[in-house]
């Protein structure tokens, strides 16, 4: 038999379990990926079509690798105690987002360890069947997907995976009770977090050939749209939007109730003309509305009208009709549009301009909104090397105002946004 035929038979044998397997795949653990010949090299390797230092990058620089150890600290134990829970490192409520949580012993391979935290298989899926095939020359990305590899190259699927922890879903959430016990505020933006956590991939010719191009602004739009869909689904779900007979307060904007009297925030904010009234936290819808104005203004206005109706009606009657229409608009019109977005300098600049205008519209914007505006502007700028070079200094000044949430000066942020906006005019 010729060597080429032997190779083809070998590949076919590796791919066979993708068809034959009827049991859930096992999680093999990071120890299966960590050798220097796989992904554990200390530095990138030039002779490979992947960096081969992905495990090292995750272990040394990515906060996901420390997600489990956070549960061992005094703050986590205090939170668990306040919640009436046991040891946080053993609580499913905590482990679902702080680890590669595999409750079934039958799905744990010999090297699996919950102590690995949010590890390779949290994002890439249980590796029992694709571990070998993904390293074999000639096996395509689609074949690896068929073998159980999670499709993180598709931005919409990547966003859904990330949002499931960084916002929550029907299986895991940070509730107001957990916030009240001390859990940090959740925040997320697909492009920024993916790049800075840090990224362990390079968009080169091989990446584009196998998985398609990566456009930062498209990633930002898809991330915001996915967050918006999740927020709308939460508001439509009685199980997620209520806590017994009371509303689940985590679905509302924190600053509806919480603001600093010492800092006299109330003197600078108008609270939409309704101080003290709960405001639904649908920031992703608002961000989409303003960014879409640069691309499809009628669609942005339609989304804006629905968003305003949701805010107005949610406490009175649940805003079910407006939420359902918003859900249809997101899935039927906005998602298809952003999924095929091929952003260029013109569209990136237009989005930057609209987000700057949004950032300067409020006299005293909230930190959470300012932060999202900044990350959106950054994603748009990263899409165009020309814009990145031209406006880097102004972007740096904008982000300097966001460096310390507890010391955020909204007036300084507005000033920086106005400077950048003037440059774009």
LINHU-V881290 format. One line per field, one symbol per residue. phi: phi as a letter, one per 20 degrees, with the letter a starting at -180 (. if undefined). psi: psi as a letter, one per 30 degrees, with the letter a starting at -180 (. if undefined). A space follows every 10 residues. Layout:
BEGIN
phi: ???
psi: ???
END
This chain:
BEGIN
phi: .fgfffffff ffffeggfee fcdgfeeenf fedeffedcd ffcfdeedec fmdffffffe cefgfdfffg feefffffgf ffemdefffc eggefgdebe ecfegfedff dfbfffmedg ffdengegee gfffdefoee ffffffeoff eeffffffff fffgdfcpbf dbbeefgfff epfffebbbg ffffeeeefc bcedfffffe cnfddgffff ffffffgfff fffffeegfe eccmedffff edfgefdebe ffelfffdde lmmcfnefdf ecgfffffgf fffedbfgff fffffffffg ffdgffbnlg ffffffgfff fedfggfffd fdfcffffff fgfffffffe fefcffggff ffffffffff fffcgfffff dgfffgffff fdfcgfdfdf ffffffffff fffef
psi: kleeeeeeee eeeefeffef kflkkljflf fffflffcgg kelkkfglgl eggeeeeeef fkfefgeefe ffleeeeeee effglbjfff keeefffglj jifjffgjle gkkfffajae feeflkgeff eeefgkkfkl eeeeefgfkk ifejeeeeee eeffefelaf fkljleeeef fgklkkkkke eeeeefflkh lkiaeeeeee fllkjeeeee eeeeeeeeee eeeeffjeef flibflkjff flkegeeklj eeghefffkf hggikfkkkk jheeeeeeee efffeieeee eeeeeeeeee eefeeegfhe eeeeeeeeee eeeeeeeffg kikaeeeeee eeeeeeeeff ekeilleeee eeeeeeeeee effjeeeeee geeeeeeeff fgejefgkje eeeeeeeeee eeef.
END
